[in-house]
Amino acid sequence: MPKTHEKLNELAHSIYAPMFAERESLREAFAYAQEVAKASDNPAAVLTAVYVLSNTIAKHIEAIAREA
């Protein structure tokens, strides 16, 4: 069975989209998403997508931690 750090690396690699930027912290990333949402015609859709992604990441990380 792969070690926890290997699973975390695999997870991170599977969700990383090199075409896009990143921020130093989750707080900054969410602030950026909110700015984009405010400029969008449909801010709720943008924020929904961001939070769904965030929740999905969190659940996968929790599952990995439970296995460790």
Residue frames as a rotation matrix with the C-alpha (Angstrom) as fourth column:
MET 1
0.582 0.813 0.000 0.00
0.813 -0.582 0.000 0.00
0.000 0.000 -1.000 0.00
PRO 2
-0.025 -0.609 0.793 1.39
0.503 -0.693 -0.516 3.43
0.864 0.386 0.323 -0.93
LYS 3
-0.586 -0.260 -0.768 2.51
0.804 -0.308 -0.509 5.71
-0.104 -0.915 0.389 1.89
THR 4
0.350 0.802 -0.484 0.33
0.743 -0.552 -0.378 8.66
-0.571 -0.227 -0.789 2.87
HIS 5
-0.048 -0.412 -0.910 2.68
-0.189 -0.891 0.413 11.21
-0.981 0.192 -0.035 1.35
GLU 6
-0.940 -0.262 0.219 2.63
0.135 0.304 0.943 9.31
-0.314 0.916 -0.250 -1.96
LYS 7
-0.213 0.947 0.239 -1.17
0.975 0.224 -0.017 9.36
-0.069 0.229 -0.971 -1.94
LEU 8
0.400 0.329 -0.855 -1.21
0.398 -0.903 -0.162 13.07
-0.826 -0.276 -0.492 -1.17
ASN 9
-0.540 -0.671 -0.508 1.23
-0.250 -0.449 0.858 13.72
-0.804 0.590 0.075 -4.00
GLU 10
-0.837 0.293 0.462 -0.92
0.544 0.538 0.644 11.66
-0.060 0.791 -0.609 -6.36
LEU 11
0.197 0.957 -0.215 -4.03
0.919 -0.256 -0.299 13.57
-0.341 -0.139 -0.930 -5.29
ALA 12
0.170 -0.196 -0.966 -2.34
0.029 -0.979 0.204 16.94
-0.985 -0.063 -0.161 -5.71
HIS 13
-0.836 -0.541 -0.085 -1.07
-0.101 0.000 0.995 15.94
-0.539 0.841 -0.055 -9.14
SER 14
-0.607 0.645 0.464 -4.50
0.793 0.536 0.290 14.74
-0.061 0.544 -0.837 -10.24
ILE 15
0.456 0.856 -0.246 -6.23
0.834 -0.507 -0.218 18.05
-0.312 -0.106 -0.944 -9.43
TYR 16
-0.106 -0.582 -0.806 -3.49
0.160 -0.810 0.564 20.48
-0.981 -0.069 0.179 -10.50
ALA 17
0.704 0.349 0.619 -4.18
0.674 -0.054 -0.737 22.32
-0.223 0.936 -0.273 -13.75
PRO 18
-0.205 -0.948 -0.245 -0.87
0.799 -0.307 0.517 23.80
-0.565 -0.090 0.820 -14.95
MET 19
-0.269 0.173 0.947 -2.67
0.789 -0.524 0.320 26.14
0.552 0.834 0.004 -17.38
PHE 20
0.651 0.641 0.406 -3.96
0.242 -0.683 0.689 28.16
0.719 -0.351 -0.600 -14.41
ALA 21
-0.251 -0.737 0.628 -2.31
-0.392 -0.516 -0.762 30.22
0.885 -0.437 -0.159 -11.68
GLU 22
0.188 0.273 -0.943 -2.29
0.779 0.543 0.313 29.64
0.598 -0.794 -0.111 -7.95
ARG 23
0.507 -0.003 0.862 -2.20
-0.401 -0.886 0.233 31.73
0.763 -0.464 -0.450 -4.82
GLU 24
-0.547 -0.818 0.180 -0.08
-0.496 0.143 -0.857 31.50
0.675 -0.558 -0.483 -1.68
SER 25
-0.925 0.262 0.275 -3.00
-0.153 0.405 -0.901 30.50
-0.348 -0.876 -0.335 0.53
LEU 26
-0.529 0.824 0.205 -6.54
0.842 0.480 0.245 29.19
0.104 0.303 -0.947 0.35
ARG 27
0.111 0.555 -0.824 -7.77
0.612 -0.692 -0.384 32.49
-0.783 -0.462 -0.416 1.78
GLU 28
-0.460 -0.356 -0.813 -6.14
-0.359 -0.763 0.537 34.38
-0.812 0.539 0.224 -1.10
ALA 29
-0.986 0.103 0.134 -7.50
0.168 0.516 0.840 31.91
0.017 0.850 -0.526 -3.64
PHE 30
-0.196 0.975 -0.104 -11.04
0.970 0.178 -0.164 32.32
-0.141 -0.133 -0.981 -2.33
ALA 31
0.036 0.153 -0.988 -10.67
0.194 -0.970 -0.143 36.11
-0.980 -0.187 -0.064 -2.30
TYR 32
-0.835 -0.378 -0.399 -9.58
-0.329 -0.238 0.914 35.94
-0.440 0.895 0.074 -5.93
ALA 33
-0.778 0.595 0.199 -12.55
0.610 0.643 0.462 33.71
0.147 0.481 -0.864 -6.78
GLN 34
0.055 0.821 -0.568 -14.88
0.807 -0.371 -0.459 36.19
-0.588 -0.434 -0.683 -5.10
GLU 35
-0.313 -0.239 -0.919 -13.41
-0.237 -0.918 0.319 39.05
-0.920 0.318 0.231 -7.14
VAL 36
-0.996 -0.047 -0.078 -13.94
-0.089 0.301 0.949 37.05
-0.021 0.952 -0.304 -10.34
ALA 37
-0.491 0.871 -0.033 -17.45
0.870 0.488 -0.066 36.14
-0.041 -0.061 -0.997 -9.25
LYS 38
0.004 0.480 -0.877 -18.34
0.405 -0.803 -0.437 39.78
-0.914 -0.354 -0.198 -8.63
ALA 39
-0.501 -0.284 -0.817 -17.22
-0.546 -0.629 0.553 40.62
-0.671 0.724 0.160 -12.16
SER 40
-0.972 0.134 0.194 -19.17
0.226 0.762 0.607 37.72
-0.066 0.633 -0.771 -13.66
ASP 41
-0.496 0.868 0.011 -22.72
-0.597 -0.350 0.721 37.78
0.630 0.352 0.692 -14.97
ASN 42
0.617 0.696 -0.367 -23.46
-0.241 0.611 0.754 34.85
0.749 -0.377 0.545 -12.68
PRO 43
-0.202 -0.787 0.583 -21.42
-0.831 -0.177 -0.527 35.10
0.518 -0.591 -0.618 -9.45
ALA 44
0.357 0.395 0.846 -23.35
-0.823 0.562 0.084 32.32
-0.442 -0.726 0.526 -7.75
ALA 45
0.988 0.003 -0.153 -22.32
-0.091 0.816 -0.572 29.87
0.122 0.579 0.806 -10.44
VAL 46
0.233 -0.972 0.020 -18.67
-0.308 -0.093 -0.947 30.82
0.922 0.215 -0.321 -10.13
LEU 47
-0.278 -0.332 0.901 -18.66
-0.941 -0.093 -0.325 30.56
0.192 -0.939 -0.286 -6.34
THR 48
0.708 0.564 0.426 -20.61
-0.622 0.783 -0.003 27.31
-0.335 -0.263 0.905 -6.43
ALA 49
0.818 -0.447 -0.362 -17.96
-0.005 0.624 -0.781 25.79
0.575 0.641 0.509 -8.67
VAL 50
-0.128 -0.916 0.379 -15.15
-0.519 -0.264 -0.813 27.04
0.845 -0.301 -0.442 -6.45
TYR 51
-0.134 0.114 0.984 -16.73
-0.984 0.101 -0.146 25.73
-0.116 -0.988 0.099 -3.26
VAL 52
0.916 0.402 0.020 -17.65
-0.391 0.900 -0.191 22.39
-0.095 0.167 0.981 -4.81
LEU 53
0.456 -0.835 -0.309 -14.02
-0.041 0.327 -0.944 21.99
0.889 0.443 0.115 -5.83
SER 54
-0.326 -0.589 0.740 -12.85
-0.748 -0.317 -0.582 23.01
0.578 -0.743 -0.337 -2.37
ASN 55
0.314 0.534 0.785 -15.20
-0.897 0.438 0.061 20.57
-0.311 -0.724 0.616 -0.66
THR 56
0.947 0.013 -0.320 -14.16
-0.173 0.863 -0.475 17.78
0.270 0.506 0.819 -2.98
ILE 57
0.038 -0.999 -0.019 -10.50
-0.244 0.009 -0.970 18.38
0.969 0.041 -0.243 -2.24
ALA 58
-0.276 -0.115 0.954 -11.20
-0.938 -0.184 -0.293 18.45
0.209 -0.976 -0.057 1.49
LYS 59
0.677 0.618 0.401 -13.14
-0.688 0.725 0.043 15.18
-0.264 -0.305 0.915 1.42
HIS 60
0.767 -0.461 -0.446 -10.40
-0.001 0.694 -0.720 13.40
0.641 0.552 0.532 -0.51
ILE 61
-0.259 -0.894 0.367 -7.75
-0.441 -0.228 -0.868 14.64
0.859 -0.386 -0.335 1.88
GLU 62
0.015 0.360 0.933 -9.88
-0.995 0.101 -0.023 13.51
-0.102 -0.927 0.360 4.86
ALA 63
0.929 0.355 -0.106 -10.26
-0.368 0.916 -0.162 10.07
0.040 0.190 0.981 3.32
ILE 64
0.324 -0.895 -0.306 -6.51
-0.007 0.321 -0.947 9.78
0.946 0.309 0.097 2.85
ALA 65
-0.375 -0.471 0.799 -5.90
-0.754 -0.347 -0.558 10.89
0.539 -0.811 -0.225 6.43
ARG 66
0.475 0.634 0.610 -8.33
-0.862 0.474 0.179 8.22
-0.175 -0.611 0.772 7.74
GLU 67
0.914 -0.155 -0.376 -6.37
-0.037 0.889 -0.457 5.54
0.405 0.431 0.806 5.90
ALA 68
0.074 -0.981 0.180 -3.04
-0.381 -0.194 -0.904 6.70
0.922 -0.002 -0.388 7.36
